[in-house]
Amino acid sequence: MHHKLFDCGAFTLSRQLHVLVSDEAHGTVGFQEWLMNFHGQRINIPQGQAYNPEQEYIEWYVREVFQGDYREM
């Protein structure tokens, strides 16, 4: 579910690796539990350095895929 939501631009990561949900994301069943409960939360850092998200890719994603603006914290 989260992979699809990410691909649709419903959320992104901040520079500090916090989940930021788009103000254009909405839903009914499961929206709070599957997406909004993670808004503002820091992701778990992968054990292997090679799996850490690269800042340049996060910036590309925000420019090219992320929809709308960040929600208020």
ZIFENJO-V135078 format. One record per run of one state. SS is the DSSP state (A for helix, B for strand, O for the rest). FROM is the first residue (numbers start at 1). LEN is the number of residues. Records with the same first field share a line. If there is no record, write none. Layout:
BEGIN
SS = FROM-LEN / FROM-LEN
END
This chain:
BEGIN
O = 1-1 / 8-3 / 14-4 / 23-8 / 35-1 / 39-3 / 43-6 / 52-3 / 65-5 / 71-3
A = 2-6 / 31-4 / 36-3 / 49-3 / 55-10
B = 11-3 / 18-5 / 42-1 / 70-1
END
